[in-house]
Amino acid sequence: MNRRTLLKCCAGLAVVACNNSMAVGAVNYSREIYEEALASGEPFLLDFTASW
């Protein structure tokens, strides 16, 4: 992998990480929703953030 490819990959990952449109279908956490997602057997992602 050359330097240019590495920089393009890093730039692409930065854009994806900052893109809020990836949060389509995101819901606020609750124990009930977590239990439903766990019982469904489908993969899911928990994303935690803090304002500080």
Secondary structure as the mmCIF struct_conf table of DSSP 4:
data_model
#
loop_
_struct_conf.conf_type_id
_struct_conf.id
_struct_conf.beg_label_comp_id
_struct_conf.beg_label_asym_id
_struct_conf.beg_label_seq_id
_struct_conf.end_label_comp_id
_struct_conf.end_label_asym_id
_struct_conf.end_label_seq_id
HELX_RH_AL_P HELX_RH_AL_P1 ARG A 3 CYS A 18
HELX_RH_3T_P HELX_RH_3T_P1 ASN A 20 ALA A 23
TURN_TY1_P TURN_TY1_P1 VAL A 24 GLY A 25
HELX_RH_AL_P HELX_RH_AL_P2 ARG A 31 SER A 40
#
